[in-house]
C-alpha cells in the first residue's frame, strides 16, 4: 500500500549525520583529553549538538573495536563491566596526523550538507543557509571565551570581511536585484 503524506518518511527517519571516517576522528579527539566509555562518547556527542543527534551503539562500538585493534586506544581497567578507553601514544600520533589533514576532514564533513543543500528548492536552500548562518554565529558567541587575544583579533578581522559581504548582499536585496 502506498504511503500517505502523514506517514513518516522511512528513508529519512534516521539519517547518518556524520560520515563514518569523520566519526572515527571525533571519537579519537574526545579520547585525547578524557577517559571515556562508549556510552560516555554517545552522551557527549548528544550534548554537544543540543540533542539533535546521538550516534548509536552500532556506530560507536565498532569504531572503538577498530581503534583498539589498531592500537590507537586501549581499555583502562575500571573494576566494573564497562570499558573506559584512553588514547595510546600511537593514537596520539595518528590524531596529530589527522589534525594536520583537517582541511580534507572539513571538506568531508561538509559533503553531506552540500549535497543536501543542492537538492533543496531555491527558497528552501536560502532558508536553510540562513539558519546555518544563525547557528554558526551562536557557536562563535559560545566559543569566544576560549580564544586568546590574538585569536580574537584574527576572528574580528575575518568577521569584518564577512560584514562587507553581508552589506553587499543586503544592498542587492534592498534594490531587488
C-alpha positions in Angstrom: 0.0 0.0 0.0 1.4 3.4 -0.9 2.4 5.7 1.9 0.5 8.9 2.5 1.8 12.4 3.3 1.1 11.7 7.0 3.3 8.6 7.1 6.8 9.1 8.4 9.4 9.3 5.6 11.1 5.9 6.2 14.2 6.9 4.1 14.8 10.0 6.3 13.8 8.5 9.6 17.4 8.1 10.9 19.9 9.9 8.6 23.6 9.4 9.1 24.7 12.8 10.3 28.4 12.2 10.3 30.4 10.2 7.8 31.9 7.1 9.4 35.5 8.2 8.9 34.8 11.5 10.5 33.1 9.9 13.4 36.3 7.9 14.0 38.3 11.2 14.1 35.7 12.6 16.5 36.0 9.6 18.9 39.8 9.9 18.9 39.5 13.6 19.5 37.2 13.1 22.5 39.6 10.5 23.9 42.5 12.8 23.5 41.5 14.7 26.7 39.2 12.4 28.5 38.9 8.7 29.5 35.5 7.7 28.2 33.3 4.6 27.8 31.2 4.1 24.6 28.2 5.4 26.5 30.1 8.5 27.6 31.1 9.2 24.0 27.5 8.8 22.8 26.2 11.1 25.5 28.9 13.7 25.0 28.1 13.9 21.3 24.4 14.1 22.0 25.0 17.0 24.4 27.4 18.8 22.1 24.8 19.1 19.3 22.0 20.1 21.7 20.2 16.7 21.4 19.7 16.8 17.7 21.7 13.6 17.0 23.2 10.8 19.0 25.3 8.1 17.5 24.0 4.6 18.0 25.9 1.8 19.8 26.1 0.2 16.3 28.2 3.2 15.2 30.4 3.8 18.3 31.3 0.3 19.4 32.7 -1.0 16.1 34.8 2.2 15.9 36.1 1.6 19.4 36.9 -2.0 18.5 38.7 -0.9 15.3 40.7 1.7 17.2 41.7 -0.8 19.8 42.7 -3.3 17.1 44.9 -0.6 15.5 46.4 0.1 18.9 45.2 3.7 18.9 43.2 3.2 22.1 43.3 0.8 25.0 40.8 -0.1 27.7 41.6 1.1 31.2 40.6 -1.3 34.0 37.6 0.1 35.9 36.6 -2.8 38.0 33.2 -2.7 36.5 31.6 -4.2 33.4 32.0 -1.2 31.1 35.3 -0.4 29.5 36.8 3.1 29.7 39.2 3.9 26.8 42.3 6.1 26.7 44.3 7.2 23.7 47.6 5.4 23.3 50.8 7.2 22.2 50.3 5.6 18.7 46.7 7.1 18.8 48.1 10.5 19.7 50.5 10.4 16.8 47.7 9.3 14.4 45.4 12.0 15.7 48.1 14.7 15.2 48.4 13.5 11.6 44.7 13.6 11.1 44.6 17.2 12.6 47.3 18.3 10.1 45.0 17.0 7.4 42.0 18.9 8.8 41.2 20.7 5.5 40.3 17.4 4.0 38.3 16.4 7.0 36.5 19.7 6.9 35.6 19.1 3.2 34.4 15.6 4.0 32.3 16.8 6.9 30.6 19.4 4.6 30.0 17.0 1.8 26.7 15.7 3.1 25.4 19.2 3.8 26.5 20.4 0.4 24.7 17.5 -1.3 21.6 18.1 0.8 21.6 21.8 0.0 22.0 21.2 -3.7 18.8 19.1 -3.6 16.7 21.8 -2.0 14.4 24.1 -3.9 15.8 27.7 -4.1 13.6 29.1 -1.3 14.3 26.1 0.9 18.0 26.5 0.2 18.0 30.1 1.3 16.0 29.4 4.4 18.4 26.5 5.3 21.5 28.6 4.6 20.2 31.4 6.8 19.6 29.0 9.6 23.2 27.8 9.2 24.5 31.4 9.5 22.4 31.9 12.7 23.7 28.6 14.1 27.3 29.5 13.3 27.0 32.9 14.8 25.7 31.4 18.0 28.6 28.9 18.0 31.1 31.8 17.6 29.4 33.6 20.6 29.6 30.5 22.7 33.3 29.9 21.9 34.7 33.4 22.3 35.6 32.7 25.9 38.1 30.0 24.8 40.1 32.2 22.4 43.3 34.1 23.1 43.5 37.8 22.5 45.4 37.1 19.2 42.8 34.6 18.1 40.0 37.2 18.9 41.7 39.8 16.8 42.0 37.4 13.9 38.4 36.5 14.2 37.4 40.1 14.4 39.2 40.8 11.1 37.6 37.8 9.4 34.1 38.8 10.7 34.8 42.3 9.3 35.4 40.8 5.9 32.1 38.9 6.2 30.3 42.1 7.3 31.4 43.7 4.0 30.0 40.7 2.0 26.7 40.8 4.0 26.4 44.6 3.4 26.8 44.0 -0.3 24.1 41.2 -0.3 21.8 43.4 1.8 22.2 46.3 -0.6 21.4 44.0 -3.6 18.4 42.6 -1.9 17.1 46.1 -1.0 17.5 47.1 -4.7 15.6 43.8 -5.6 18.4 42.6 -7.8 
